Structure formats: C-alpha cells, structure tokens
Amino acid sequence: MTQAQFQVTDCPLDRVRPPDPSTKSTGPVIAIDLGVTNTRVAVFHQGNTVCVPSERMDGTPSVVALGSGGRIVLGNAARGQQASVPALAVWGIKGLLGAPYGDPKLRWLYEQLRCQVVRGADGLAAVVLGNRTFSAKELAAMLLYEARERAQNYLRQPVYRAVLTVPPTRKDDPLPQTMTAAAALAGLHVERIISEPTAVALGAFQRRRGKPERTAIVCDWGGGCFQASLVRYAARQCQVLGTEGNVSLCGAELDKRVLDLLMRKLPSGVRVAADKNNPAAHYRVAGAAEFAKIQLSAQPEARVLVPLATVDANGRAGDFNTVITRREVEDLARPLVESALKMCEQILAAKSMFPGDVDEVLLVGEMCRMPLLMQRAQEFFVQVPVYLDEPGQSVVLGAARLSASSGVSAPTPPPSGRR
C-alpha cells in the first residue's frame, strides 16, 4: 500500500486549542526536555522537584507514528509501530527542528528514517504519514502535548504553562521561536526557554555546596549529538562561555556500530530476514542491540535474542541469538569518547584554559552511564571532580528547579555552536 492509502483519522493536534490569554498566569509551571531519544517532563510538587514517570520509568520515546485505524500514536505505542512498520513512524524530531531541510549535518538521520521526509513550508523537514504531511514543528507539538497530558494526569489539574529546554543557541537562531510555536500548538504558554547546560549547572549548584562561583564543563552525550559546554555559574545566574556539538559522536552512531558488530557475528549463510519492502526484522534486531548496549553499562555481557529474525541459505527461519560483551562495545565507543574529550580540550584552549582549570565536570545524557566515559573523563580532567547526577533527568530537573525559583537570570547566549 502507498502512504496515501493510509488515512489519518485521529490526531492530537486536531483536538487541542491554542493557549488562551486568560490562562497565561494560571496553574503550575512544568519543565519539558524534548530529546532526540526521549521526552521528559518534570514538576515542582509538594516541595520537591519530580520527573513525571512514564511507562519507560522517567521518559517517553520521542517517536510519532501512524497506528492502526488511522490514529496518530506517540511514545511507547509509536515505538512499537516503528518496529513493525517503520515507514509509518518518525523519530529524531529534535534533530529535524535543528537545521534546514537537507542540511548535511542531518544526513545520518535522513539515512536511518524509513518514513518519507520532504521539505516543509518553513524550510525545515516535514514527514509524510499516511495522507497527511506534518511539519517538524507539528511533530514536536505532539510530543509536547503528550508531556503536558502526562503532567496533568500526575498533578490532577490543568497545565497551561511550561519552561522548555534547548541546546545553546546563537541570537539569530530560530530554534527557540520554533519551540515556542510548537508549544502553542500543544496548548502551552512558554514561560522561559532555558539552555540545557544552564539547567544542568544551576541544578548542580543547588544540590552541592562549594565555591560561590564555579567554572564547569558540561558533557552532554545524547542520542542525537555530543555537546560540550564551558559554563561559569553562581547561585542564580549562568554564563555559557563556549559550546560545540558533533552529531557524528551521538548515541545513535554507537548504536549503528553495535548493530554492525552483531551482523558480523551471524554464521555464514545466515542473514536477517528483512529486505527493502519488509524491514521490520531489521528494526527488531536494532532495538534488541540498543537494549543490550544499555545493559552493558551494568554487566559484563548481554545476550541478544530476537525470535524468528533470521533466515539461512535454505530459507529456514531462525532466531537471532548471540552474546555481546562490554569490552566489545567499549572498543567501538572508544574513538567517539576520545573525540569528545578532544572537543572539550579545544573549548578550553579557546579560553586559554587547561583541563585542570575547571572546578568540576558534569556528565549528562544516558550514554554517560557507560563506565568507559567516566573512566576517561577522570583521567583527562586530572584531580577535578566528575559528577554523574541523574544523567537522563538532570536537564529537565534543573529546568524545573529554575522554574520554581524567582529572580533567575536569563542565560547568556554562547558565542557559537548548538546541537
């Protein structure tokens, strides 16, 4: 069947209304971190900052898909659809927001998406799902809508206001305005846009006592990019002194390398039972490979087992069944880690600083759970404390803490770079 034969009959954007001016100062303020891989939402509730739970513990997959019956589904349901019919699902939406359609920096994402990606009216990418074309802004709005719904269910009251996090941006960068417009489509007033390293740094300041003013390197290793930022911060203000990002060092790149390794482990004459017209088995193996990589942060080896995902030379179906070790994954990750540390060195050198000159290193992003990164960071930043605090949640929790504080200064835009 062609895309046009799949009819969209139910879409969240058709139900939500733009925020009413009368609600601009009504109710609680939530914080949303829309990531390439997961979207998290946090609230300041009963004196505590809490990351609102989801089916995947603390985050919802940043995936939008066209499900059965023509219903647009989000999060976990969309990820399931991605595994079965990848042509009707889109992920990496934050990446699509971050650069014009066709930008070479997004080539890695275009190559991995199986849905139809076209140029939108705003110059950004748009995606065809069934008989409708959704702009990157609309896709982001649906993820923000899901986060808003999750927060409302948790708080048991309506939510109209949000603080959003974005990578460090230049003054002329349209990303903050694009995110604000997406939030409006989700029915939200945007109270503030906070840069991700600012949220992390000020959140860390509130958790730990130390110097009244500190300089830190924030290393954010996410699914779509590695971003390093040099920040100077105190209790209620933060200045981003420099930042650089590299999409070729992202978690998705490591996932691809792990999947390639697993494919090389297949016995001679055996292949994954997938082709251009039926890529579902390939996506099931890729999902199992990603899960195994996550397990290896806590254990020395992991088994990758995907039922009925292979076929031999005689056409007989079989299970994809192999073992992968932490050492194998670390060998694949080592070049990425070394390049990331080299980027940190370059940012410091631009300010005539050395690794030992910073007061602390803050590791952010689920990829930072990999023991290799902590080990190499401690070796590189000699005698400097390296902290791994709530790596997946630190951005959104920091933003929620800031939203609950009064008089927080707006972050100073960095000189260059963004994710």
C-alpha positions in Angstrom: 0.0 0.0 0.0 1.1 3.6 -0.7 1.3 6.3 2.0 -1.8 7.9 0.7 -3.9 4.8 1.2 -3.3 5.1 5.0 -5.9 7.7 6.2 -5.2 9.8 9.4 -8.5 9.7 11.3 -7.3 10.9 14.8 -4.5 13.3 15.5 -3.8 15.1 18.9 -3.3 18.4 17.1 -7.0 18.3 15.9 -8.2 18.2 19.5 -6.0 20.8 21.3 -6.6 24.5 21.2 -4.0 27.3 21.3 -3.4 28.7 24.8 -6.0 31.2 25.9 -4.5 34.5 27.1 -6.6 34.2 30.3 -4.5 31.2 31.3 -1.1 32.9 31.0 -0.6 33.1 34.8 -2.8 30.2 35.7 -1.7 27.0 37.4 1.6 25.2 37.8 4.6 25.6 35.5 6.1 22.4 34.2 9.5 21.8 32.6 9.9 19.8 29.3 13.1 18.4 27.8 12.3 17.3 24.3 15.2 15.0 23.4 16.2 13.1 20.3 15.6 9.8 22.0 13.2 10.6 24.9 11.0 13.4 26.1 10.9 14.1 29.8 8.7 16.3 31.9 9.3 17.5 35.5 7.2 19.4 38.0 7.8 21.2 41.3 5.3 19.4 43.5 4.8 19.5 47.3 8.2 21.0 47.9 10.1 18.6 45.6 11.2 18.5 42.0 9.9 15.3 40.4 10.4 13.8 37.0 6.9 12.6 36.0 7.0 8.9 35.5 6.0 7.2 32.3 5.8 3.6 31.0 9.6 3.8 30.5 10.4 4.9 34.0 11.3 8.6 33.5 10.9 9.4 29.8 8.7 8.7 26.8 10.3 7.8 23.5 10.3 10.8 21.2 8.5 8.9 18.4 5.4 9.8 16.4 3.7 7.2 14.3 0.5 6.4 12.4 -1.1 3.4 14.1 -4.0 1.1 13.4 -7.3 2.7 12.4 -5.6 5.8 11.3 -4.8 7.0 14.8 -1.6 9.1 15.4 0.2 7.4 18.4 3.0 8.8 20.5 5.8 7.4 22.7 5.8 3.7 23.5 3.0 2.9 21.2 4.7 4.7 18.4 8.0 2.9 19.1 6.1 -0.4 18.7 4.8 0.8 15.4 8.3 1.8 14.4 9.5 -1.7 14.9 6.6 -3.3 12.9 6.0 -0.7 10.2 9.0 1.8 10.2 7.7 3.7 7.1 4.8 5.0 9.3 7.0 6.3 12.2 9.3 9.2 12.7 11.9 9.7 15.5 14.8 12.2 15.9 12.3 15.0 15.7 14.5 17.3 17.7 17.1 16.9 15.1 14.6 17.8 12.3 13.9 21.0 14.2 17.5 22.0 14.5 18.6 22.6 10.9 17.1 23.4 7.4 15.9 20.5 5.3 18.8 18.8 3.5 21.4 20.1 5.9 24.5 17.8 5.7 24.6 17.6 9.5 21.3 15.7 9.4 22.4 13.1 6.8 22.8 10.5 9.4 19.2 11.0 10.5 17.7 11.0 6.9 19.6 7.8 6.2 18.1 6.0 9.2 14.5 7.2 8.9 12.2 4.9 6.8 9.4 7.4 6.5 9.1 9.9 3.7 10.9 13.1 4.5 10.1 16.3 2.4 10.8 20.0 2.6 8.2 21.8 4.7 6.8 25.3 4.0 9.0 26.7 6.8 12.2 25.3 5.2 12.6 22.6 7.8 11.9 18.9 7.3 8.4 17.6 7.1 7.2 14.0 7.3 4.5 12.2 5.3 2.4 9.9 7.5 -0.5 8.4 5.5 -2.4 11.1 3.7 -1.1 14.0 5.8 2.2 15.8 5.9 3.4 17.0 9.3 5.9 19.7 9.8 8.8 19.3 12.2 7.1 21.9 14.4 3.8 19.9 14.4 5.7 16.7 15.3 7.4 18.5 18.2 4.0 19.9 19.3 2.6 16.3 19.6 5.5 15.3 21.9 5.0 18.4 24.0 1.2 17.6 24.1 2.0 14.1 25.4 4.3 15.6 28.1 1.6 18.1 29.1 -1.0 15.3 29.3 1.3 13.2 31.5 1.9 16.2 33.8 -1.8 16.9 34.1 -2.5 13.3 35.0 0.2 13.4 37.6 -0.8 16.7 39.1 -4.5 16.1 38.7 -5.0 19.6 37.5 -4.8 21.5 34.2 -1.4 22.7 32.9 -1.1 25.8 30.7 2.5 26.9 31.3 5.9 25.4 30.6 9.6 26.0 30.6 11.3 24.5 27.7 15.0 23.4 27.3 17.0 23.8 24.2 20.7 23.4 23.2 22.8 26.5 23.4 21.8 28.8 20.5 23.1 32.0 18.9 21.0 35.1 19.0 19.8 34.7 15.4 19.0 31.0 15.8 15.3 30.3 15.1 15.1 27.2 17.3 13.7 29.0 20.4 10.9 30.6 18.3 10.2 27.3 16.6 9.9 25.5 20.0 7.6 28.3 21.3 5.4 27.9 18.3 5.3 24.2 18.8 4.3 24.7 22.4 1.4 26.9 21.3 0.2 24.2 19.1 0.2 21.9 22.2 -1.8 24.5 24.1 1.0 25.8 26.2 2.3 29.2 27.2 6.1 29.3 27.3 7.4 31.0 30.4 11.0 30.7 29.6 13.5 29.0 27.2 16.5 27.6 29.2 19.7 26.4 27.6 20.4 22.8 28.6 23.9 23.4 30.1 22.4 26.3 32.1 19.7 24.0 33.5 22.3 21.3 34.4 24.8 23.7 36.0 22.3 25.6 38.1 20.6 22.4 39.1 24.0 21.0 40.2 24.7 24.2 42.2 21.6 23.8 44.2 22.5 20.1 45.0 26.1 20.6 46.2 27.9 23.2 48.3 31.1 24.6 47.0 32.6 27.8 45.7 30.1 30.7 45.4 31.1 30.9 41.7 32.3 27.9 39.6 33.5 27.0 36.2 32.5 23.7 34.8 32.5 21.6 31.6 29.0 20.1 30.9 29.4 17.0 28.7 26.0 16.0 27.2 26.2 12.7 25.4 22.7 12.2 23.9 21.1 10.1 21.2 21.5 12.8 18.6 24.6 14.7 19.5 27.6 15.0 21.8 27.6 18.6 23.1 30.3 20.1 25.3 29.8 23.5 27.0 32.1 25.6 29.2 30.0 27.4 31.8 30.6 29.8 34.7 27.8 29.9 37.2 26.7 31.0 40.6 23.5 30.5 42.6 21.1 32.2 40.2 23.0 33.0 37.0 24.9 31.2 34.4 27.1 32.2 31.5 27.9 29.9 28.7 31.5 30.7 27.7 31.7 28.3 24.8 30.0 25.3 23.3 30.5 22.8 20.5 28.4 19.9 19.3 29.1 17.0 16.9 26.3 14.8 15.6 28.8 12.1 14.4 29.6 11.3 18.1 25.9 10.7 19.1 24.5 7.7 20.8 22.7 6.7 17.5 26.2 6.4 15.9 27.3 4.0 18.6 24.0 2.0 18.2 24.8 1.7 14.5 28.3 0.4 15.2 26.9 -2.1 17.7 24.4 -3.4 15.2 27.1 -3.8 12.6 29.1 -5.8 15.0 26.1 -8.1 15.7 25.6 -8.6 12.0 29.2 -9.8 11.7 28.5 -12.4 14.4 25.9 -14.1 12.2 27.0 -17.6 11.0 28.0 -17.9 7.3 24.9 -18.2 5.1 22.6 -16.7 7.7 21.1 -13.3 7.3 18.4 -11.1 8.9 15.0 -11.9 7.4 14.4 -8.3 6.2 14.5 -6.5 2.9 13.6 -3.1 1.4 9.9 -4.0 1.4 9.9 -5.6 4.8 12.4 -4.0 7.2 10.6 -5.0 10.4 13.1 -7.8 11.4 16.0 -5.4 11.0 14.3 -2.9 13.3 13.6 -5.6 15.9 17.3 -6.6 15.9 18.3 -3.0 16.1 16.1 -2.5 19.1 17.5 -5.5 20.8 21.0 -4.3 20.1 20.2 -0.9 21.8 18.8 -2.7 24.8 21.9 -4.9 25.1 24.1 -1.8 24.9 22.2 -0.3 27.8 22.5 -3.5 29.9 26.3 -3.5 29.4 26.7 -0.3 31.5 25.9 -2.5 34.5 27.0 -6.0 33.5 30.0 -7.5 31.6 28.0 -9.2 28.8 24.5 -9.4 27.4 22.5 -11.8 25.2 20.8 -10.5 22.1 17.8 -12.8 21.3 15.2 -11.9 18.6 12.8 -14.8 17.7 12.4 -15.7 14.0 14.5 -12.8 12.8 16.9 -14.7 10.5 16.9 -17.0 7.5 19.5 -19.4 6.3 20.7 -20.3 2.8 17.9 -22.9 2.6 15.2 -20.4 3.5 14.6 -21.8 7.0 13.7 -19.2 9.7 15.6 -19.0 12.9 16.3 -16.8 15.9 18.9 -14.1 16.1 20.8 -15.3 19.1 24.3 -14.1 20.1 26.2 -12.6 23.0 27.9 -9.2 23.1 30.4 -8.1 25.8 31.1 -4.7 27.4 34.7 -4.8 26.1 33.4 -5.2 22.5 31.1 -2.2 22.9 33.8 -0.1 24.6 36.2 -0.9 21.7 33.5 0.6 19.4 32.9 3.6 21.7 36.5 4.5 22.4 37.1 6.5 19.3 33.9 8.5 20.0 34.9 9.1 23.6 38.4 10.3 22.6 37.0 12.7 20.0 34.5 14.0 22.6 37.4 14.7 25.1 39.4 16.4 22.3 36.4 18.7 21.7 36.5 19.6 25.4 40.2 20.4 25.1 39.6 22.7 22.2 36.8 24.6 24.0 39.2 25.1 27.0 42.1 26.1 24.7 40.0 28.8 23.1 39.8 30.4 26.6 43.5 29.7 27.4 42.5 27.1 29.9 43.6 23.6 30.6 41.5 20.6 31.8 42.7 21.0 35.4 41.5 24.6 35.5 37.7 23.8 35.8 36.1 23.3 39.2 34.0 20.3 38.1 32.8 18.2 35.2 29.1 17.4 34.8 28.1 14.4 32.7 24.7 14.4 31.2 22.7 12.0 29.0 22.1 8.3 29.2 25.2 7.5 27.2 27.3 8.8 30.1 26.3 5.7 32.1 28.9 3.8 30.1 31.8 3.2 32.6 34.4 3.9 29.9 33.3 7.6 29.7 33.5 8.1 33.4 36.9 6.5 33.5 38.4 8.5 30.6 36.8 11.8 32.0 38.5 11.2 35.4 41.9 10.5 33.6 41.5 13.5 31.3 40.4 16.1 33.9 43.1 15.4 36.4 42.1 15.9 40.1 38.8 17.5 39.0 35.6 16.1 40.4 33.5 14.4 37.8 29.8 14.1 38.6 27.2 11.8 37.0 24.0 13.0 38.6 20.7 11.7 37.2 22.2 11.7 33.7 18.9 11.3 31.9 16.9 13.6 34.1 19.4 16.3 35.0 18.4 18.7 32.3 14.6 18.6 32.9 15.0 18.5 36.7 17.3 21.5 36.6 14.8 23.4 34.5 12.0 22.5 36.9 14.1 23.8 39.8 14.7 27.0 38.0 11.0 27.4 37.2 10.3 27.2 40.9 12.9 29.8 41.8 12.3 33.6 41.4 14.8 36.0 40.0 16.8 33.6 38.0 18.8 35.5 35.3 18.3 34.5 31.7 21.2 32.5 30.3 23.8 34.4 28.2 23.9 33.1 24.6 27.1 31.3 23.8 29.4 32.6 21.1 28.8 29.7 18.8 27.6 26.1 18.4 24.5 24.2 19.1 23.0 20.8 18.9 
